[in-house]
Amino acid sequence: MPKMTLSHFEASLLFALFTSIVLGIITKRTDRERIRYAVYCFGYFLVAIFGLSWLMYLGHG
Amino acid sequence: MADNPNDALPPASKWAPVVAFAWLIPGGGHFLMKRPARGGLLLASVAAMFLLGLMMRGALFQWQTGDILTTVIYCGGFIANLFSGLFYLLARALGYNQPDVAGHVHDYGTKFLVAAGLLNILAMVDAFEIATGKKE
């Protein structure tokens, strides 16, 4: 099994991507709604990633 | 409690095989109910999450009790890992279980392995709802 080394950013992006896909599939009833919800979730994940990263950066001094 | 007869659960023979198959193969319940696109996406997402976890040398949890935090983390992690179905069973059988070591990559790997199981629980619930007619 090859070893993979990801940065915090890459790992959290991949986590956000796969989680958004599953959330989109299971929560909505039409394909259009599913895609919209998956994109919406992914967007909020990105906002949280950047927001929390900046918060930690600024809080660290 | 199901007061409305329309809310009553159908016989287990109708949904139990679907849920069991959905546990064993992520997205399998959807395949069984002729929803291959959704099943394929669920399978790809859970498989990618699990394989990335293994490639980052994440650890699979073992049942361990002690203080409340240890019990919650280890037993919860073990249950979540178990819900990855065949991926978990194969990883255990083929010796891909890694020792829990320090480092952010290993730590992410462990979280990815747990998250794969949690995502499969969501997929199983979705398959259950489709099998019982609560959802299309």
N, CA and C atoms of all chains as a GROMACS GRO file, in nm:
protein
  591
    1MET      N    1   0.085  -0.120   0.000
    1MET     CA    2   0.000   0.000   0.000
    1MET      C    3   0.089   0.126   0.000
    2PRO      N    4   0.076   0.211  -0.104
    2PRO     CA    5   0.159   0.332  -0.107
    2PRO      C    6   0.125   0.426   0.008
    3LYS      N    7   0.227   0.499   0.050
    3LYS     CA    8   0.203   0.593   0.160
    3LYS      C    9   0.170   0.730   0.103
    4MET      N   10   0.074   0.795   0.162
    4MET     CA   11   0.032   0.926   0.113
    4MET      C   12   0.052   1.030   0.222
    5THR      N   13   0.113   1.139   0.186
    5THR     CA   14   0.131   1.246   0.283
    5THR      C   15   0.059   1.370   0.233
    6LEU      N   16  -0.043   1.408   0.304
    6LEU     CA   17  -0.121   1.524   0.264
    6LEU      C   18  -0.102   1.636   0.365
    7SER      N   19  -0.116   1.759   0.318
    7SER     CA   20  -0.113   1.872   0.410
    7SER      C   21  -0.249   1.883   0.479
    8HIS      N   22  -0.256   1.968   0.581
    8HIS     CA   23  -0.384   1.991   0.649
    8HIS      C   24  -0.489   2.035   0.548
    9PHE      N   25  -0.449   2.125   0.460
    9PHE     CA   26  -0.543   2.183   0.364
    9PHE      C   27  -0.594   2.076   0.266
   10GLU      N   28  -0.502   1.996   0.213
   10GLU     CA   29  -0.543   1.891   0.118
   10GLU      C   30  -0.635   1.789   0.184
   11ALA      N   31  -0.598   1.748   0.306
   11ALA     CA   32  -0.679   1.647   0.375
   11ALA      C   33  -0.819   1.702   0.404
   12SER      N   34  -0.826   1.826   0.449
   12SER     CA   35  -0.958   1.881   0.482
   12SER      C   36  -1.041   1.905   0.356
   13LEU      N   37  -0.976   1.940   0.244
   13LEU     CA   38  -1.049   1.956   0.118
   13LEU      C   39  -1.108   1.823   0.072
   14LEU      N   40  -1.029   1.715   0.080
   14LEU     CA   41  -1.079   1.584   0.039
   14LEU      C   42  -1.192   1.538   0.131
   15PHE      N   43  -1.174   1.560   0.259
   15PHE     CA   44  -1.279   1.526   0.355
   15PHE      C   45  -1.408   1.601   0.319
   16ALA      N   46  -1.395   1.730   0.293
   16ALA     CA   47  -1.512   1.813   0.259
   16ALA      C   48  -1.579   1.762   0.131
   17LEU      N   49  -1.498   1.725   0.032
   17LEU     CA   50  -1.552   1.680  -0.096
   17LEU      C   51  -1.636   1.554  -0.081
   18PHE      N   52  -1.580   1.451  -0.019
   18PHE     CA   53  -1.652   1.323  -0.009
   18PHE      C   54  -1.772   1.334   0.084
   19THR      N   55  -1.757   1.408   0.192
   19THR     CA   56  -1.870   1.424   0.285
   19THR      C   57  -1.984   1.500   0.216
   20SER      N   58  -1.950   1.602   0.138
   20SER     CA   59  -2.054   1.679   0.067
   20SER      C   60  -2.128   1.592  -0.034
   21ILE      N   61  -2.053   1.505  -0.104
   21ILE     CA   62  -2.119   1.417  -0.201
   21ILE      C   63  -2.222   1.328  -0.132
   22VAL      N   64  -2.179   1.265  -0.020
   22VAL     CA   65  -2.271   1.174   0.050
   22VAL      C   66  -2.390   1.251   0.107
   23LEU      N   67  -2.364   1.366   0.166
   23LEU     CA   68  -2.475   1.445   0.222
   23LEU      C   69  -2.573   1.486   0.112
   24GLY      N   70  -2.520   1.522  -0.003
   24GLY     CA   71  -2.608   1.559  -0.115
   24GLY      C   72  -2.694   1.443  -0.159
   25ILE      N   73  -2.635   1.324  -0.168
   25ILE     CA   74  -2.709   1.207  -0.216
   25ILE      C   75  -2.821   1.167  -0.120
   26ILE      N   76  -2.790   1.168   0.009
   26ILE     CA   77  -2.888   1.110   0.102
   26ILE      C   78  -2.996   1.207   0.150
   27THR      N   79  -2.973   1.337   0.133
   27THR     CA   80  -3.070   1.428   0.196
   27THR      C   81  -3.178   1.479   0.101
   28LYS      N   82  -3.154   1.483  -0.026
   28LYS     CA   83  -3.251   1.546  -0.117
   28LYS      C   84  -3.319   1.444  -0.207
   29ARG      N   85  -3.426   1.487  -0.272
   29ARG     CA   86  -3.510   1.392  -0.347
   29ARG      C   87  -3.489   1.395  -0.498
   30THR      N   88  -3.447   1.507  -0.554
   30THR     CA   89  -3.422   1.509  -0.698
   30THR      C   90  -3.273   1.531  -0.724
   31ASP      N   91  -3.229   1.493  -0.843
   31ASP     CA   92  -3.086   1.505  -0.876
   31ASP      C   93  -3.040   1.651  -0.870
   32ARG      N   94  -3.126   1.739  -0.919
   32ARG     CA   95  -3.092   1.882  -0.919
   32ARG      C   96  -3.071   1.933  -0.777
   33GLU      N   97  -3.163   1.894  -0.688
   33GLU     CA   98  -3.150   1.934  -0.546
   33GLU      C   99  -3.026   1.875  -0.483
   34ARG      N  100  -2.996   1.750  -0.520
   34ARG     CA  101  -2.879   1.682  -0.463
   34ARG      C  102  -2.750   1.754  -0.500
   35ILE      N  103  -2.740   1.790  -0.629
   35ILE     CA  104  -2.617   1.859  -0.674
   35ILE      C  105  -2.606   1.994  -0.604
   36ARG      N  106  -2.717   2.065  -0.600
   36ARG     CA  107  -2.715   2.197  -0.534
   36ARG      C  108  -2.675   2.186  -0.387
   37TYR      N  109  -2.730   2.086  -0.319
   37TYR     CA  110  -2.701   2.072  -0.176
   37TYR      C  111  -2.555   2.031  -0.154
   38ALA      N  112  -2.503   1.943  -0.242
   38ALA     CA  113  -2.364   1.901  -0.229
   38ALA      C  114  -2.270   2.020  -0.248
   39VAL      N  115  -2.299   2.103  -0.350
   39VAL     CA  116  -2.216   2.222  -0.374
   39VAL      C  117  -2.228   2.319  -0.256
   40TYR      N  118  -2.348   2.333  -0.206
   40TYR     CA  119  -2.375   2.421  -0.092
   40TYR      C  120  -2.295   2.375   0.032
   41CYS      N  121  -2.299   2.244   0.059
   41CYS     CA  122  -2.224   2.190   0.174
   41CYS      C  123  -2.074   2.212   0.154
   42PHE      N  124  -2.026   2.184   0.032
   42PHE     CA  125  -1.883   2.199   0.005
   42PHE      C  126  -1.841   2.345   0.025
   43GLY      N  127  -1.925   2.436  -0.021
   43GLY     CA  128  -1.898   2.579  -0.002
   43GLY      C  129  -1.886   2.616   0.145
   44TYR      N  130  -1.979   2.565   0.225
   44TYR     CA  131  -1.973   2.595   0.368
   44TYR      C  132  -1.852   2.531   0.435
   45PHE      N  133  -1.815   2.411   0.388
   45PHE     CA  134  -1.692   2.349   0.440
   45PHE      C  135  -1.572   2.440   0.411
   46LEU      N  136  -1.566   2.493   0.287
   46LEU     CA  137  -1.454   2.580   0.249
   46LEU      C  138  -1.451   2.705   0.336
   47VAL      N  139  -1.569   2.763   0.357
   47VAL     CA  140  -1.577   2.883   0.442
   47VAL      C  141  -1.526   2.850   0.582
   48ALA      N  142  -1.568   2.735   0.634
   48ALA     CA  143  -1.525   2.695   0.769
   48ALA      C  144  -1.374   2.670   0.773
   49ILE      N  145  -1.321   2.605   0.668
   49ILE     CA  146  -1.176   2.576   0.664
   49ILE      C  147  -1.096   2.706   0.667
   50PHE      N  148  -1.132   2.799   0.574
   50PHE     CA  149  -1.056   2.924   0.567
   50PHE      C  150  -1.080   3.009   0.692
   51GLY      N  151  -1.205   3.014   0.738
   51GLY     CA  152  -1.237   3.095   0.856
   51GLY      C  153  -1.163   3.047   0.979
   52LEU      N  154  -1.169   2.915   1.004
   52LEU     CA  155  -1.102   2.862   1.124
   52LEU      C  156  -0.950   2.871   1.111
   53SER      N  157  -0.899   2.854   0.988
   53SER     CA  158  -0.754   2.865   0.968
   53SER      C  159  -0.705   3.006   1.001
   54TRP      N  160  -0.777   3.106   0.950
   54TRP     CA  161  -0.739   3.243   0.981
   54TRP      C  162  -0.753   3.273   1.130
   55LEU      N  163  -0.860   3.220   1.189
   55LEU     CA  164  -0.882   3.242   1.333
   55LEU      C  165  -0.766   3.186   1.415
   56MET      N  166  -0.721   3.065   1.377
   56MET     CA  167  -0.610   3.004   1.451
   56MET      C  168  -0.480   3.080   1.426
   57TYR      N  169  -0.464   3.125   1.299
   57TYR     CA  170  -0.342   3.201   1.264
   57TYR      C  171  -0.334   3.331   1.344
   58LEU      N  172  -0.447   3.404   1.346
   58LEU     CA  173  -0.448   3.533   1.416
   58LEU      C  174  -0.446   3.512   1.567
   59GLY      N  175  -0.513   3.407   1.616
   59GLY     CA  176  -0.516   3.380   1.760
   59GLY      C  177  -0.382   3.336   1.813
   60HIS      N  178  -0.301   3.279   1.722
   60HIS     CA  179  -0.170   3.230   1.766
   60HIS      C  180  -0.072   3.344   1.792
   61GLY      N  181  -0.101   3.460   1.734
   61GLY     CA  182  -0.014   3.576   1.756
   61GLY      C  183   0.094   3.574   1.661
   62MET      N  184  -4.343   0.512   1.856
   62MET     CA  185  -4.459   0.425   1.844
   62MET      C  186  -4.538   0.462   1.719
   63ALA      N  187  -4.578   0.365   1.643
   63ALA     CA  188  -4.649   0.393   1.519
   63ALA      C  189  -4.800   0.390   1.542
   64ASP      N  190  -4.861   0.508   1.565
   64ASP     CA  191  -5.006   0.514   1.586
   64ASP      C  192  -5.080   0.501   1.454
   65ASN      N  193  -5.025   0.567   1.353
   65ASN     CA  194  -5.085   0.562   1.221
   65ASN      C  195  -5.043   0.433   1.151
   66PRO      N  196  -5.142   0.352   1.106
   66PRO     CA  197  -5.103   0.225   1.041
   66PRO      C  198  -5.015   0.244   0.920
   67ASN      N  199  -5.022   0.363   0.856
   67ASN     CA  200  -4.936   0.389   0.739
   67ASN      C  201  -4.790   0.404   0.777
   68ASP      N  202  -4.766   0.436   0.908
   68ASP     CA  203  -4.629   0.453   0.954
   68ASP      C  204  -4.565   0.322   0.999
   69ALA      N  205  -4.646   0.215   1.006
   69ALA     CA  206  -4.594   0.087   1.054
   69ALA      C  207  -4.480   0.039   0.964
   70LEU      N  208  -4.384  -0.024   1.030
   70LEU     CA  209  -4.266  -0.073   0.957
   70LEU      C  210  -4.303  -0.195   0.873
   71PRO      N  211  -4.262  -0.201   0.747
   71PRO     CA  212  -4.287  -0.323   0.668
   71PRO      C  213  -4.211  -0.441   0.729
   72PRO      N  214  -4.245  -0.563   0.690
   72PRO     CA  215  -4.173  -0.679   0.746
   72PRO      C  216  -4.023  -0.670   0.721
   73ALA      N  217  -3.948  -0.724   0.818
   73ALA     CA  218  -3.801  -0.714   0.810
   73ALA      C  219  -3.746  -0.779   0.683
   74SER      N  220  -3.818  -0.878   0.632
   74SER     CA  221  -3.770  -0.947   0.511
   74SER      C  222  -3.758  -0.850   0.393
   75LYS      N  223  -3.834  -0.739   0.401
   75LYS     CA  224  -3.831  -0.643   0.291
   75LYS      C  225  -3.710  -0.550   0.298
   76TRP      N  226  -3.669  -0.514   0.420
   76TRP     CA  227  -3.561  -0.414   0.430
   76TRP      C  228  -3.431  -0.467   0.489
   77ALA      N  229  -3.439  -0.575   0.570
   77ALA     CA  230  -3.316  -0.624   0.637
   77ALA      C  231  -3.206  -0.665   0.538
   78PRO      N  232  -3.239  -0.740   0.430
   78PRO     CA  233  -3.130  -0.775   0.336
   78PRO      C  234  -3.067  -0.652   0.271
   79VAL      N  235  -3.151  -0.551   0.244
   79VAL     CA  236  -3.099  -0.428   0.181
   79VAL      C  237  -3.002  -0.358   0.277
   80VAL      N  238  -3.044  -0.348   0.404
   80VAL     CA  239  -2.958  -0.280   0.503
   80VAL      C  240  -2.830  -0.359   0.526
   81ALA      N  241  -2.842  -0.492   0.532
   81ALA     CA  242  -2.723  -0.576   0.554
   81ALA      C  243  -2.626  -0.563   0.436
   82PHE      N  244  -2.681  -0.561   0.316
   82PHE     CA  245  -2.596  -0.547   0.197
   82PHE      C  246  -2.534  -0.407   0.191
   83ALA      N  247  -2.612  -0.308   0.236
   83ALA     CA  248  -2.561  -0.170   0.239
   83ALA      C  249  -2.446  -0.158   0.339
   84TRP      N  250  -2.453  -0.237   0.447
   84TRP     CA  251  -2.342  -0.235   0.543
   84TRP      C  252  -2.219  -0.302   0.481
   85LEU      N  253  -2.240  -0.420   0.423
   85LEU     CA  254  -2.128  -0.498   0.372
   85LEU      C  255  -2.056  -0.425   0.259
   86ILE      N  256  -2.134  -0.375   0.163
   86ILE     CA  257  -2.075  -0.302   0.050
   86ILE      C  258  -2.137  -0.163   0.048
   87PRO      N  259  -2.060  -0.060   0.081
   87PRO     CA  260  -2.117   0.076   0.080
   87PRO      C  261  -2.185   0.106  -0.054
   88GLY      N  262  -2.310   0.152  -0.048
   88GLY     CA  263  -2.386   0.178  -0.170
   88GLY      C  264  -2.455   0.053  -0.223
   89GLY      N  265  -2.426  -0.062  -0.165
   89GLY     CA  266  -2.481  -0.189  -0.212
   89GLY      C  267  -2.633  -0.195  -0.202
   90GLY      N  268  -2.687  -0.134  -0.098
   90GLY     CA  269  -2.833  -0.130  -0.082
   90GLY      C  270  -2.899  -0.058  -0.198
   91HIS      N  271  -2.834   0.049  -0.242
   91HIS     CA  272  -2.888   0.126  -0.355
   91HIS      C  273  -2.878   0.045  -0.485
   92PHE      N  274  -2.768  -0.029  -0.500
   92PHE     CA  275  -2.754  -0.115  -0.618
   92PHE      C  276  -2.866  -0.220  -0.620
   93LEU      N  277  -2.892  -0.277  -0.502
   93LEU     CA  278  -2.994  -0.381  -0.489
   93LEU      C  279  -3.133  -0.327  -0.526
   94MET      N  280  -3.154  -0.199  -0.500
   94MET     CA  281  -3.286  -0.140  -0.529
   94MET      C  282  -3.286  -0.064  -0.662
   95LYS      N  283  -3.192  -0.100  -0.748
   95LYS     CA  284  -3.186  -0.044  -0.884
   95LYS      C  285  -3.166   0.108  -0.886
   96ARG      N  286  -3.074   0.153  -0.801
   96ARG     CA  287  -3.035   0.294  -0.805
   96ARG      C  288  -2.884   0.301  -0.819
   97PRO      N  289  -2.834   0.261  -0.936
   97PRO     CA  290  -2.689   0.243  -0.952
   97PRO      C  291  -2.609   0.373  -0.945
   98ALA      N  292  -2.666   0.484  -0.991
   98ALA     CA  293  -2.589   0.608  -0.990
   98ALA      C  294  -2.560   0.652  -0.847
   99ARG      N  295  -2.666   0.651  -0.765
   99ARG     CA  296  -2.646   0.691  -0.625
   99ARG      C  297  -2.558   0.591  -0.551
  100GLY      N  298  -2.582   0.462  -0.578
  100GLY     CA  299  -2.499   0.358  -0.516
  100GLY      C  300  -2.353   0.373  -0.554
  101GLY      N  301  -2.329   0.402  -0.681
  101GLY     CA  302  -2.191   0.417  -0.729
  101GLY      C  303  -2.120   0.534  -0.664
  102LEU      N  304  -2.193   0.646  -0.651
  102LEU     CA  305  -2.132   0.763  -0.587
  102LEU      C  306  -2.103   0.737  -0.439
  103LEU      N  307  -2.197   0.668  -0.372
  103LEU     CA  308  -2.175   0.636  -0.231
  103LEU      C  309  -2.056   0.542  -0.216
  104LEU      N  310  -2.051   0.441  -0.303
  104LEU     CA  311  -1.939   0.345  -0.298
  104LEU      C  312  -1.807   0.418  -0.322
  105ALA      N  313  -1.804   0.504  -0.423
  105ALA     CA  314  -1.680   0.576  -0.456
  105ALA      C  315  -1.637   0.665  -0.340
  106SER      N  316  -1.733   0.735  -0.278
  106SER     CA  317  -1.698   0.828  -0.170
  106SER      C  318  -1.645   0.753  -0.047
  107VAL      N  319  -1.718   0.648  -0.007
  107VAL     CA  320  -1.676   0.573   0.113
  107VAL      C  321  -1.544   0.501   0.085
  108ALA      N  322  -1.532   0.443  -0.034
  108ALA     CA  323  -1.408   0.371  -0.068
  108ALA      C  324  -1.289   0.466  -0.071
  109ALA      N  325  -1.309   0.584  -0.131
  109ALA     CA  326  -1.199   0.681  -0.139
  109ALA      C  327  -1.158   0.726   0.001
  110MET      N  328  -1.258   0.753   0.083
  110MET     CA  329  -1.229   0.796   0.221
  110MET      C  330  -1.151   0.688   0.296
  111PHE      N  331  -1.195   0.562   0.282
  111PHE     CA  332  -1.130   0.453   0.354
  111PHE      C  333  -0.988   0.429   0.302
  112LEU      N  334  -0.973   0.427   0.169
  112LEU     CA  335  -0.840   0.401   0.112
  112LEU      C  336  -0.742   0.514   0.143
  113LEU      N  337  -0.792   0.639   0.138
  113LEU     CA  338  -0.704   0.751   0.176
  113LEU      C  339  -0.661   0.736   0.322
  114GLY      N  340  -0.754   0.694   0.406
  114GLY     CA  341  -0.722   0.671   0.548
  114GLY      C  342  -0.613   0.567   0.564
  115LEU      N  343  -0.625   0.458   0.488
  115LEU     CA  344  -0.522   0.352   0.496
  115LEU      C  345  -0.388   0.402   0.442
  116MET      N  346  -0.394   0.477   0.330
  116MET     CA  347  -0.268   0.525   0.270
  116MET      C  348  -0.200   0.631   0.357
  117MET      N  349  -0.278   0.698   0.439
  117MET     CA  350  -0.217   0.794   0.534
  117MET      C  351  -0.174   0.723   0.661
  118ARG      N  352  -0.184   0.590   0.658
  118ARG     CA  353  -0.142   0.507   0.772
  118ARG      C  354  -0.221   0.537   0.898
  119GLY      N  355  -0.352   0.554   0.877
  119GLY     CA  356  -0.440   0.574   0.992
  119GLY      C  357  -0.457   0.444   1.070
  120ALA      N  358  -0.496   0.456   1.196
  120ALA     CA  359  -0.513   0.338   1.281
  120ALA      C  360  -0.660   0.297   1.286
  121LEU      N  361  -0.682   0.164   1.292
  121LEU     CA  362  -0.818   0.114   1.314
  121LEU      C  363  -0.835   0.094   1.465
  122PHE      N  364  -0.946   0.140   1.517
  122PHE     CA  365  -0.966   0.133   1.662
  122PHE      C  366  -0.997  -0.008   1.708
  123GLN      N  367  -0.957  -0.038   1.831
  123GLN     CA  368  -0.995  -0.164   1.894
  123GLN      C  369  -1.080  -0.132   2.016
  124TRP      N  370  -1.170  -0.224   2.047
  124TRP     CA  371  -1.260  -0.204   2.161
  124TRP      C  372  -1.176  -0.191   2.288
  125GLN      N  373  -1.192  -0.080   2.357
  125GLN     CA  374  -1.114  -0.058   2.478
  125GLN      C  375  -1.193   0.028   2.575
  126THR      N  376  -1.204  -0.016   2.699
  126THR     CA  377  -1.278   0.062   2.798
  126THR      C  378  -1.181   0.111   2.905
  127GLY      N  379  -1.224   0.211   2.980
  127GLY     CA  380  -1.142   0.269   3.086
  127GLY      C  381  -1.216   0.389   3.138
  128ASP      N  382  -1.151   0.504   3.142
  128ASP     CA  383  -1.225   0.624   3.182
  128ASP      C  384  -1.322   0.662   3.070
  129ILE      N  385  -1.410   0.754   3.098
  129ILE     CA  386  -1.519   0.783   3.004
  129ILE      C  387  -1.468   0.827   2.866
  130LEU      N  388  -1.361   0.908   2.866
  130LEU     CA  389  -1.307   0.958   2.739
  130LEU      C  390  -1.249   0.844   2.655
  131THR      N  391  -1.175   0.756   2.722
  131THR     CA  392  -1.117   0.641   2.652
  131THR      C  393  -1.227   0.553   2.595
  132THR      N  394  -1.330   0.528   2.676
  132THR     CA  395  -1.440   0.442   2.632
  132THR      C  396  -1.510   0.503   2.511
  133VAL      N  397  -1.541   0.632   2.519
  133VAL     CA  398  -1.613   0.698   2.408
  133VAL      C  399  -1.529   0.695   2.282
  134ILE      N  400  -1.402   0.731   2.292
  134ILE     CA  401  -1.316   0.740   2.174
  134ILE      C  402  -1.291   0.602   2.112
  135TYR      N  403  -1.249   0.507   2.196
  135TYR     CA  404  -1.210   0.377   2.140
  135TYR      C  405  -1.330   0.293   2.098
  136CYS      N  406  -1.435   0.289   2.183
  136CYS     CA  407  -1.552   0.208   2.146
  136CYS      C  408  -1.627   0.275   2.030
  137GLY      N  409  -1.639   0.408   2.036
  137GLY     CA  410  -1.705   0.481   1.927
  137GLY      C  411  -1.628   0.465   1.797
  138GLY      N  412  -1.496   0.476   1.805
  138GLY     CA  413  -1.412   0.459   1.686
  138GLY      C  414  -1.422   0.319   1.630
  139PHE      N  415  -1.426   0.220   1.720
  139PHE     CA  416  -1.437   0.081   1.676
  139PHE      C  417  -1.569   0.058   1.602
  140ILE      N  418  -1.678   0.110   1.661
  140ILE     CA  419  -1.810   0.092   1.598
  140ILE      C  420  -1.813   0.162   1.462
  141ALA      N  421  -1.760   0.284   1.456
  141ALA     CA  422  -1.758   0.358   1.329
  141ALA      C  423  -1.675   0.282   1.225
  142ASN      N  424  -1.560   0.231   1.265
  142ASN     CA  425  -1.475   0.152   1.173
  142ASN      C  426  -1.551   0.031   1.120
  143LEU      N  427  -1.623  -0.035   1.211
  143LEU     CA  428  -1.697  -0.157   1.176
  143LEU      C  429  -1.800  -0.130   1.067
  144PHE      N  430  -1.857  -0.010   1.066
  144PHE     CA  431  -1.961   0.022   0.968
  144PHE      C  432  -1.906   0.044   0.826
  145SER      N  433  -1.775   0.035   0.810
  145SER     CA  434  -1.721   0.042   0.673
  145SER      C  435  -1.741  -0.090   0.599
  146GLY      N  436  -1.790  -0.191   0.671
  146GLY     CA  437  -1.827  -0.318   0.609
  146GLY      C  438  -1.708  -0.397   0.558
  147LEU      N  439  -1.717  -0.435   0.431
  147LEU     CA  440  -1.615  -0.522   0.372
  147LEU      C  441  -1.477  -0.457   0.374
  148PHE      N  442  -1.471  -0.326   0.359
  148PHE     CA  443  -1.341  -0.257   0.363
  148PHE      C  444  -1.271  -0.281   0.496
  149TYR      N  445  -1.349  -0.269   0.604
  149TYR     CA  446  -1.292  -0.291   0.737
  149TYR      C  447  -1.249  -0.436   0.753
  150LEU      N  448  -1.337  -0.529   0.714
  150LEU     CA  449  -1.306  -0.671   0.731
  150LEU      C  450  -1.181  -0.709   0.652
  151LEU      N  451  -1.171  -0.658   0.528
  151LEU     CA  452  -1.053  -0.689   0.446
  151LEU      C  453  -0.926  -0.626   0.504
  152ALA      N  454  -0.938  -0.501   0.548
  152ALA     CA  455  -0.821  -0.433   0.604
  152ALA      C  456  -0.768  -0.508   0.726
  153ARG      N  457  -0.861  -0.557   0.809
  153ARG     CA  458  -0.821  -0.634   0.927
  153ARG      C  459  -0.758  -0.767   0.885
  154ALA      N  460  -0.828  -0.836   0.792
  154ALA     CA  461  -0.782  -0.969   0.753
  154ALA      C  462  -0.646  -0.964   0.684
  155LEU      N  463  -0.623  -0.858   0.605
  155LEU     CA  464  -0.497  -0.849   0.529
  155LEU      C  465  -0.386  -0.777   0.606
  156GLY      N  466  -0.415  -0.741   0.731
  156GLY     CA  467  -0.312  -0.684   0.817
  156GLY      C  468  -0.276  -0.540   0.790
  157TYR      N  469  -0.374  -0.462   0.744
  157TYR     CA  470  -0.348  -0.320   0.719
  157TYR      C  471  -0.366  -0.233   0.842
  158ASN      N  472  -0.395  -0.297   0.956
  158ASN     CA  473  -0.410  -0.218   1.077
  158ASN      C  474  -0.276  -0.159   1.120
  159GLN      N  475  -0.273  -0.028   1.138
  159GLN     CA  476  -0.148   0.039   1.173
  159GLN      C  477  -0.145   0.070   1.323
  160PRO      N  478  -0.028   0.072   1.383
  160PRO     CA  479  -0.022   0.119   1.521
  160PRO      C  480  -0.053   0.268   1.526
  161ASP      N  481  -0.111   0.311   1.636
  161ASP     CA  482  -0.148   0.452   1.651
  161ASP      C  483  -0.023   0.534   1.682
  162VAL      N  484   0.025   0.609   1.584
  162VAL     CA  485   0.147   0.688   1.604
  162VAL      C  486   0.116   0.838   1.594
  163ALA      N  487   0.206   0.918   1.650
  163ALA     CA  488   0.184   1.062   1.649
  163ALA      C  489   0.214   1.120   1.510
  164GLY      N  490   0.151   1.229   1.479
  164GLY     CA  491   0.175   1.294   1.348
  164GLY      C  492   0.044   1.332   1.285
  165HIS      N  493   0.042   1.448   1.220
  165HIS     CA  494  -0.087   1.497   1.170
  165HIS      C  495  -0.141   1.413   1.055
  166VAL      N  496  -0.051   1.355   0.973
  166VAL     CA  497  -0.098   1.274   0.861
  166VAL      C  498  -0.165   1.145   0.911
  167HIS      N  499  -0.101   1.077   1.007
  167HIS     CA  500  -0.160   0.956   1.065
  167HIS      C  501  -0.293   0.989   1.132
  168ASP      N  502  -0.296   1.102   1.197
  168ASP     CA  503  -0.416   1.144   1.269
  168ASP      C  504  -0.531   1.168   1.171
  169TYR      N  505  -0.499   1.234   1.060
  169TYR     CA  506  -0.600   1.253   0.955
  169TYR      C  507  -0.645   1.118   0.901
  170GLY      N  508  -0.550   1.027   0.883
  170GLY     CA  509  -0.583   0.894   0.832
  170GLY      C  510  -0.683   0.823   0.922
  171THR      N  511  -0.658   0.830   1.053
  171THR     CA  512  -0.750   0.768   1.149
  171THR      C  513  -0.889   0.830   1.139
  172LYS      N  514  -0.893   0.962   1.124
  172LYS     CA  515  -1.023   1.031   1.112
  172LYS      C  516  -1.093   0.994   0.981
  173PHE      N  517  -1.016   0.979   0.875
  173PHE     CA  518  -1.076   0.940   0.746
  173PHE      C  519  -1.137   0.799   0.757
  174LEU      N  520  -1.067   0.709   0.827
  174LEU     CA  521  -1.120   0.572   0.842
  174LEU      C  522  -1.250   0.574   0.920
  175VAL      N  523  -1.255   0.655   1.026
  175VAL     CA  524  -1.378   0.666   1.106
  175VAL      C  525  -1.488   0.731   1.022
  176ALA      N  526  -1.453   0.837   0.951
  176ALA     CA  527  -1.553   0.910   0.871
  176ALA      C  528  -1.611   0.821   0.761
  177ALA      N  529  -1.529   0.730   0.705
  177ALA     CA  530  -1.581   0.638   0.602
  177ALA      C  531  -1.695   0.554   0.660
  178GLY      N  532  -1.675   0.505   0.783
  178GLY     CA  533  -1.780   0.426   0.849
  178GLY      C  534  -1.903   0.510   0.878
  179LEU      N  535  -1.883   0.634   0.922
  179LEU     CA  536  -1.997   0.721   0.954
  179LEU      C  537  -2.076   0.755   0.827
  180LEU      N  538  -2.005   0.778   0.718
  180LEU     CA  539  -2.074   0.805   0.591
  180LEU      C  540  -2.154   0.683   0.546
  181ASN      N  541  -2.099   0.564   0.573
  181ASN     CA  542  -2.173   0.444   0.534
  181ASN      C  543  -2.298   0.426   0.621
  182ILE      N  544  -2.293   0.471   0.746
  182ILE     CA  545  -2.415   0.466   0.828
  182ILE      C  546  -2.523   0.552   0.763
  183LEU      N  547  -2.486   0.670   0.716
  183LEU     CA  548  -2.583   0.758   0.648
  183LEU      C  549  -2.639   0.689   0.523
  184ALA      N  550  -2.551   0.621   0.449
  184ALA     CA  551  -2.595   0.550   0.328
  184ALA      C  552  -2.690   0.436   0.365
  185MET      N  553  -2.662   0.368   0.478
  185MET     CA  554  -2.749   0.258   0.522
  185MET      C  555  -2.887   0.311   0.561
  186VAL      N  556  -2.890   0.425   0.629
  186VAL     CA  557  -3.018   0.485   0.669
  186VAL      C  558  -3.098   0.523   0.544
  187ASP      N  559  -3.029   0.577   0.445
  187ASP     CA  560  -3.094   0.615   0.319
  187ASP      C  561  -3.152   0.490   0.252
  188ALA      N  562  -3.073   0.383   0.248
  188ALA     CA  563  -3.120   0.258   0.186
  188ALA      C  564  -3.241   0.204   0.263
  189PHE      N  565  -3.237   0.213   0.395
  189PHE     CA  566  -3.350   0.168   0.478
  189PHE      C  567  -3.476   0.247   0.445
  190GLU      N  568  -3.462   0.378   0.433
  190GLU     CA  569  -3.579   0.462   0.404
  190GLU      C  570  -3.637   0.434   0.265
  191ILE      N  571  -3.549   0.404   0.171
  191ILE     CA  572  -3.598   0.370   0.037
  191ILE      C  573  -3.669   0.234   0.041
  192ALA      N  574  -3.608   0.138   0.112
  192ALA     CA  575  -3.665   0.003   0.118
  192ALA      C  576  -3.800   0.001   0.189
  193THR      N  577  -3.819   0.091   0.287
  193THR     CA  578  -3.946   0.093   0.360
  193THR      C  579  -4.047   0.187   0.295
  194GLY      N  580  -4.011   0.248   0.185
  194GLY     CA  581  -4.105   0.332   0.111
  194GLY      C  582  -4.121   0.472   0.165
  195LYS      N  583  -4.034   0.513   0.258
  195LYS     CA  584  -4.042   0.649   0.311
  195LYS      C  585  -3.980   0.750   0.217
  196LYS      N  586  -3.906   0.700   0.122
  196LYS     CA  587  -3.831   0.786   0.031
  196LYS      C  588  -3.823   0.717  -0.104
  197GLU      N  589  -3.808   0.795  -0.211
  197GLU     CA  590  -3.795   0.733  -0.343
  197GLU      C  591  -3.650   0.699  -0.374
   0.00000   0.00000   0.00000
